[in-house]
């Protein structure tokens, strides 16, 4: 399962062809998931995203949680040990 599937299953993001042409958005909003990732890559990161979209604080943390779990799962199952 990939991150987007997990987020859709947890009802954190939603994908509908009638909303933003099917771009994954946070449930109940028109804010694309990509916007969150753009903020993370920016100078202020998570703090700025939460400042601009305080009502999405819980969802933002859930996105990071899902990403971390997927990364840990992949690392544990890759068969490659860290140096």
N, C-alpha and C positions, 0 to 999 in steps of 0.2 A: 504494500500500500504506500502511495506517495503522500507528501505533505498536503497537497490540495484535496485528495480524497479523505484524509483524516479530518481536515478542517470542515469539509462539507458534511461528513458523517456526524461531527460534533455540533453542526449547525452554527459554525462561526462565520463561514463564508457561504455564499449562494451564487449559483450560476444559472442564469435564465436568458434565453435569446431575446426576450422582450425588455430586459433591463441592461443597459449599457452594452448592447449587442452581444451578450453572453460572456462578457469579461467577469471574472470572479470578483465579487464585491462583498464587503462585510454585510451580514444579514441585517435587513431593515434599513440599509443605507444605499447610496450610490457611490460609496467610496471604494475604489478598486483596491484589492489586495496589493497590487503593484505599487500603489501610493505609499503603503506602509514600508515596503522594501526600499523605495526611493528615499524615504526619510532615514531609514537605517544607514543607508550609504552616505547620507549627508553629514554635515559638520556637527549638528546638534543631536542627531540620531533619535533614539526612542523618546527622550525627554521632550523634544520639539513636537513629535507626533502626538504625544499625550497632551501636551499643552494646547495644540491646535484642535485635537479631537478627544477631549476628556471623557466623553461618553463611550469611547472605544478602548478605554484603558484595560478592562478585563479581557476583551477579545485580543488585544495586542499581546498581552502576557500569554494567552492561550496559544497564539500563533507561535511565539518563541518556544513555548513548552513542546508543542508538536514537532517543531523543527529539531529541537534538541533530542527528543526521543527517537526520531527517525535517524538522526546522525549517529547516536549511540548504538542503535540497533544495527545499522550498516557497518559500523566499526567493529562491533563484536562478532558479526557474521562474515566479515570479509576474509578471515583466515590469515590476515596480515597483522603481526604484532608491531606495536610501536617501538621505535629504537630506544 
